[in-house]
Amino acid sequence: MDSSPFSFPPFPVAMRRWLGRSLPLVLLIALLLSGCRSLIAQTKASDISQIVLTSLQDPSTFNPMLNQEFPSIFLFSFRGLTKEDGITGEVKPDLAESWEISEDGQRVVFTLRQGLRWSDGKPLTADDVVFTIQDVILNEKIPTDNKDDLRIGENGEFPQVQKLSDRQVEFLLPEPYAPLLRALAGPPIGVIILPKHILQESVETLDSQGNSLFTSTWATNTDPTKIVV
């Protein structure tokens, strides 16, 4: 991966370093606390293998773009193009296996890993990345904190994101933007990639008040089988 011509310092430094380095401890505490709860499942060796994870508090939504909580279940369920090492703070590949940055720092091309799939078996492709950025995060009718992560320069311009192939996505920036890789680093506060084939209709459909149905999608009363991660 070519990280020139600019490095990627923490974004914002204090918050992201604190969250990243605290995350392993938070997860450990959560797992320990889960053992104290009364809802302990008894399983047999013949049962299907599974890992049970728990959060410190009940979720207020299953829609990661509307989440305001930390820690949350989204630490276990969704991912970003990149991820931040909780110990070193280094940005590493996640859904994207690599990226290349142009010499002027205004073009970044991400290449997705091969064989990525959603929990319903559908392929995760560049279409999902473009949908997440262009149709959800930059949608004026959808309130999400990730908008601020992608504002660039004094004028707060957004990157242009387009699909190059099923596995490649291009980000065109108005100027070099050092925090981009960290802004795309998934949970707890980075951009999480969403399934276009599941959520596109809710984004494009408005209710009687002119609000996107996406803002009421995946509420806590949603059938778990309808949530795709």
C-alpha positions in Angstrom: 0.0 0.0 0.0 1.3 3.4 -0.9 0.6 5.9 1.9 2.4 8.8 0.2 2.3 11.7 -0.3 0.8 12.3 3.2 0.7 10.4 6.4 -2.5 9.7 8.3 -2.4 11.0 11.9 -5.1 10.1 14.4 -8.5 11.7 13.6 -9.3 13.3 16.0 -6.1 12.3 17.7 -7.2 12.2 21.4 -10.6 10.6 20.8 -9.5 7.9 18.4 -6.4 6.9 20.4 -8.4 6.7 23.5 -11.1 4.6 21.9 -8.7 2.4 20.1 -6.6 1.6 23.1 -9.5 1.2 25.4 -11.5 -1.1 23.1 -9.7 -4.4 24.1 -10.3 -3.6 27.8 -14.0 -2.6 27.2 -14.6 -5.9 25.3 -12.9 -7.9 28.1 -15.1 -6.2 30.7 -18.2 -6.8 28.6 -17.4 -10.5 28.3 -16.7 -10.8 32.0 -20.0 -9.0 32.9 -21.9 -11.2 30.6 -20.9 -14.2 32.7 -22.6 -12.6 35.7 -26.0 -12.4 33.9 -28.7 -14.9 34.5 -29.2 -15.6 30.8 -26.5 -18.2 30.4 -27.1 -20.6 27.5 -26.5 -24.3 28.2 -25.1 -25.9 25.0 -24.1 -29.4 24.1 -21.0 -30.5 22.1 -23.4 -31.5 19.3 -24.9 -28.1 19.1 -23.8 -25.7 16.3 -20.7 -23.8 17.2 -21.2 -20.2 18.1 -19.6 -17.2 19.8 -21.9 -15.1 22.0 -20.8 -11.5 22.5 -22.5 -8.9 24.6 -22.6 -5.1 25.0 -22.7 -3.1 28.2 -26.1 -1.6 27.4 -29.2 -2.4 25.4 -29.1 -1.0 21.9 -31.4 1.9 21.0 -31.2 1.0 17.3 -29.8 -1.7 15.0 -29.1 0.9 12.4 -25.4 1.7 12.7 -25.7 5.1 10.9 -28.1 6.3 13.6 -26.2 5.0 16.6 -25.1 7.4 19.3 -23.8 4.8 21.9 -20.4 3.5 22.9 -19.8 0.7 23.3 -22.3 -0.8 21.0 -23.2 -4.0 19.3 -21.8 -2.6 16.1 -18.3 -3.3 17.3 -19.2 -7.0 16.7 -21.3 -6.8 13.6 -20.2 -4.3 10.9 -16.8 -3.4 9.4 -15.1 -0.5 7.5 -12.8 -0.4 4.5 -9.9 0.0 7.0 -9.4 -0.6 10.8 -7.3 0.9 13.4 -5.0 -1.2 15.5 -6.1 -0.8 19.1 -2.5 -1.0 20.5 -0.4 0.8 17.9 -3.0 3.1 16.4 -1.8 2.0 12.9 -4.4 1.9 10.1 -4.7 -1.5 8.6 -6.7 -3.2 5.8 -10.1 -4.6 6.6 -12.8 -4.9 4.0 -10.2 -3.3 1.6 -7.2 -5.4 1.2 -5.1 -2.5 -0.1 -5.3 1.1 -1.3 -3.2 3.4 -3.5 -2.8 7.2 -3.1 -1.9 9.5 -6.0 1.1 11.7 -5.8 -1.0 14.8 -5.3 -3.0 13.1 -2.5 -6.3 13.8 -4.2 -7.1 10.3 -5.5 -7.4 7.2 -3.4 -8.3 3.8 -4.9 -9.4 1.0 -2.6 -9.3 -2.6 -3.6 -11.7 -4.9 -1.7 -10.8 -8.4 -0.6 -12.0 -11.3 -2.8 -15.0 -13.3 -1.7 -16.6 -10.8 0.7 -20.2 -11.7 1.5 -23.0 -10.4 3.6 -24.7 -12.6 6.2 -27.4 -13.5 3.7 -24.8 -14.8 1.3 -25.0 -11.9 -1.2 -21.6 -10.5 -2.4 -20.2 -7.4 -0.8 -19.0 -5.2 -3.7 -17.9 -1.7 -4.6 -21.7 -0.9 -5.1 -22.1 -1.2 -1.3 -19.3 1.2 -0.7 -20.6 3.8 -3.1 -24.1 3.4 -1.7 -22.9 3.9 1.8 -21.1 7.1 1.1 -23.1 8.7 -1.7 -26.6 7.6 -0.9 -26.6 7.3 2.9 -23.9 9.4 4.5 -24.1 12.3 2.1 -27.9 12.2 2.0 -29.3 15.5 3.4 -32.4 13.6 4.7 -30.3 11.2 6.8 -28.7 12.5 10.0 -25.4 10.8 10.7 -22.2 11.9 12.4 -20.1 10.3 9.6 -20.9 13.4 7.5 -18.4 15.4 9.6 -15.7 12.8 9.2 -15.8 13.3 5.4 -15.9 17.1 5.3 -12.7 18.3 3.7 -11.0 21.7 3.9 -12.3 25.0 5.0 -15.4 24.8 2.8 -16.3 21.3 4.1 -16.5 19.7 0.7 -17.1 16.0 0.4 -15.2 13.4 -1.6 -16.6 12.1 -4.9 -16.9 8.3 -4.7 -17.3 6.1 -7.7 -17.1 2.4 -8.6 -14.2 1.4 -10.9 -15.0 -2.4 -10.8 -16.7 -4.8 -8.5 -13.7 -4.7 -6.2 -12.3 -1.2 -6.7 -13.6 2.1 -5.5 -12.2 5.6 -6.2 -12.3 8.5 -3.9 -11.6 11.9 -5.5 -10.7 14.6 -2.9 -10.9 18.4 -3.4 -7.5 18.5 -1.6 -5.2 16.1 0.3 -7.0 14.8 3.4 -4.8 13.1 5.9 -7.6 11.7 8.1 -9.4 9.8 5.3 -8.1 6.3 6.1 -9.0 6.7 9.8 -12.4 8.2 8.9 -13.1 4.9 7.0 -11.9 2.7 9.8 -15.3 1.3 10.7 -16.6 1.0 14.3 -16.7 2.5 16.9 -16.8 5.9 15.1 -15.6 5.4 11.5 -17.6 4.7 8.4 -19.4 1.3 8.4 -20.2 -0.2 5.0 -23.9 -1.1 4.5 -25.7 -3.6 2.2 -27.2 -1.8 -0.7 -29.5 -4.6 -1.8 -31.2 -4.5 1.6 -31.3 -0.8 2.4 -31.6 1.0 -0.9 -35.4 1.0 -1.1 -35.7 2.5 2.4 -33.2 5.3 1.5 -35.1 6.2 -1.6 -38.6 6.0 -0.1 -40.0 9.0 1.8 -42.7 9.0 4.4 -45.7 11.5 4.6 -43.4 14.0 6.3 -40.8 13.8 3.6 -38.3 11.9 5.7 -36.3 8.9 4.4 -37.7 5.6 5.7 -34.1 4.7 6.3 -34.2 6.6 9.6 -36.8 4.2 10.9 -35.2 1.1 9.4 -33.7 -1.6 11.7 -35.3 -0.4 14.9 -35.0 -2.5 18.0 -38.3 -4.3 17.2 -37.0 -5.5 13.9 -37.1 -9.2 13.1 -33.5 -10.3 13.5 -33.7 -12.3 10.3 -34.3 -9.0 8.4 -31.0 -7.5 9.6 -28.1 -8.2 7.3 -24.5 -7.6 8.4 
